[in-house]
């Protein structure tokens, strides 16, 4: 059985009431790159970027990262 890591950044942004533009500015990355992270269109994320996101949103990596089991 295998699965994948899913980014739940969109959910955390809603919970914190923060916009994509605000978070991109806080983290120091482009809106385009942050949008890719938010919409699960990346295969990797730097720990430094994850740390900056967590600092800006006052959360833990586990609030953003989730393991999803494959249905097969």
TACOR-V700587 format. One record per backbone hydrogen bond with DSSP energy under -0.5 kcal/mol. CO is the residue of the C=O (numbers start at 0). NH is the residue of the N-H. E is the energy in kcal/mol with one decimal. If there is no record, write none. Layout:
co=[CO:CO]
nh=[NH:NH]
e=[E:E]
This chain:
co=[1:3:5:7:8:9:10:11:12:12:13:18:19:20:21:22:23:23:29:30:31:32:33:34:35:36:37:45:46:47:48:49:50:51:52:53:53:59:59:60:60:63:65:65:66:67]
nh=[69:67:65:11:12:13:14:15:16:17:16:22:23:24:25:26:27:28:33:34:35:36:37:38:40:39:9:49:50:51:52:53:54:55:56:57:58:62:63:63:64:7:5:67:68:3]
e=[-2.2:-3.3:-2.0:-1.7:-2.6:-1.9:-2.4:-2.0:-0.8:-2.4:-0.7:-2.4:-2.7:-2.0:-2.2:-2.7:-2.2:-1.5:-2.4:-2.6:-1.9:-1.8:-3.0:-2.1:-3.2:-1.6:-0.6:-2.5:-2.8:-2.0:-2.4:-2.5:-2.4:-2.4:-2.5:-0.9:-2.0:-2.1:-0.6:-1.5:-2.9:-3.9:-3.6:-0.5:-0.5:-2.3]
